[in-house]
Amino acid sequence: MLTPPSDDERFDLITMGRVGVDLYPLEDNRSLKDVAIFGRYLGGSPTNVAVASARHGLRTAVITRTGDDPFSEFVTQELKRLGVDNRFVRPVAGARTTLAFCEIFPPDHFPLYFVRDAVAPELTISAEQLDLEAIAWSRGFWATATGLSAEPSRAAHHAAWDARARATSTMLDLDYREGYWPDEQTASLEIDRALEKVSVAVGNLEECRIAVGETDPERAADALLERGVTLAVVKMGPAGVLAKTADETLSVPPTPVAVVNGLGAGDGFGGALAAGLINGWGLERVITFASAAGAIVAGRRECSTAMPTSAEVESVLARGTA
């Protein structure tokens, strides 16, 4: 494609990676063995980010794979219902859609259990299956480090990044999931390679340790910037968020919230962060807005359908608490 697509054809954000079905208990402070009632929700971190960004008015799509089972139809229908383009979603023959169960012990204990194939469907995405023109022309691209844990997904991610040539708003969620990797060293090596191809890196302190060997927020942010990213975002838990560029350092305290389920907060943060960056907001507005969006999700039970609208985030910012 020699010229960019029209605004009606160009995506604001494409995400790539996990999708699944969340089966979350509707009963708190109970072990899974004692829970009798569950809610069913669309899940998967980059999928949630796409939903979150759509809530903020972005035209979004997700590149992912489901199993060849009845949950596949649920995923595609739910994506459409939640405003995310599902054209890049495919079932994988013989595979099972990943299921995620959790336990809810507010305010800070939410064990997560996956039921998935040894190779999850999204890790079978190959470079040849990608619409590289759509990826290259999208105003933003969001991927997670988990997508680097196996081939052919790893090569597909690098093909997508090569197509974007480190364009603005090429974002990597450092998202370290131990069960997907053979060991920490392999994860560190692959994430380090990926950092050379993205412009924004986002992660918590443990994910920064895996990515760049640092757990001090300032040193972690500096190490990410040394890899060539233009924006490093370090999530510090109860201490808030540190964001750093070559010219600006910003620390934002957490938005107060009565936590119900903290599992989707990072995705709510990520979707709002992507929306702010793609819309060209200043750093302080972006991080403050994203922090409030994440807090709203932490105050709700589910993930995808918990993602707030921009109006809801502005309301929280106005009153100072979620």
Buried (B, 14 or more C-beta within 10 A) or exposed (E): EEEEEEEEEEBBBBBBBBBBBBBBBEEEEEEEEEBEEBEBBBBBBBBBBBBBBBBBEBBBBBBBBBBBBEBBEBBBEBBEEBBBBBEBBBBBEEBBBBBBBBBBBBEEEBEEEBEBBEBBBBBBBEBEBBBBEBBBBBBBBBBBBBBBBBEBBBBBBBBBBBBBEBBBBBBBBBBBBEEBBEEEEEBBEBBBBBBEBBBBBBBBBBBBBBBBEBEEBEBBBBBBBEBEBBBBBBBBEEBBBBBBBEEEBBBBEBBEBEBBBBBBBBBBBBBBBBBBBBBEBEBEEBBBBBBBBBBBBBBBBBBBBBBBBBEBBEBBBEEEEB
